[in-house]
Amino acid sequence: MEIAAKSERNLTWHDMDITREVRADRLEQQPKTIWLTGLSGAGKSTIVNELEKRLFVYGKKTMVLDGDNVRMGLNKNLGFSEEDRVENIRRIAEVSKLMNDAGIIVLTSFISPFRKDRRNAKEIIGKDSFVEVYISTPIEECERRDVKGLYKKARAGKISDFSGISSPYEEPESPDIEVDTTGRTIDETVDYIYSELKKYL
Ligand code: ADP
């Protein structure tokens, strides 16, 4: 379906009196989107889960958007073609922005393999609200873990477009935080990210 040009759609943004700032003040926090990127099995979901628990304990109002969960709901009509991957990330970024507008701290866990898409997400969310966290666990370690058995399938040619194997993963050039989980416990990893995050929250 072709979307009509903006001028033909009769849309006008209505500025509301309860602003993003007012909502953030009410929740007594700085709403940010903490955007984790990295290969499958790098540790994103595990870290986001632990990190959210920590923020929660300290009274922060948070929400998690996680790869497969979003693909089973909001984005269940999307596949893994280039076009669908772009749309997947765009929708996640728009939802994150809405949640930030509501005052909530959002943690996202998506491979998000393309620089262009992460740049687009940052643009949608706003550069002051976007914290890019690169979980840089190398592919050898991710493949050794093979949590979901996906590397085995991808090596057997059963998954096309698998990031790091049959589809590229473009490393962030200047992430705000980077951590390689190899040889670190989950606690050590989360301690490190949490200490680095403090300056943004
Ligand atoms: P992703 O979400 O990036 O695909 P997962 O979190 O699903 O990755 O899987 C990461 C796996 O690596 C889990 O089985 C987790 O227990 C393990 N792991 C080992 N060390 C760490 C660490 N320091 N941080 C996060 N995960 C780790």
Residues whose N, C-alpha, C, O or C-beta is under 5 A from the ligand:
A	BS01	ADP	L39 S40 G41 A42 G43 K44 S45 T46 I47 R145 V147 T181 R184 T185 I186 T189
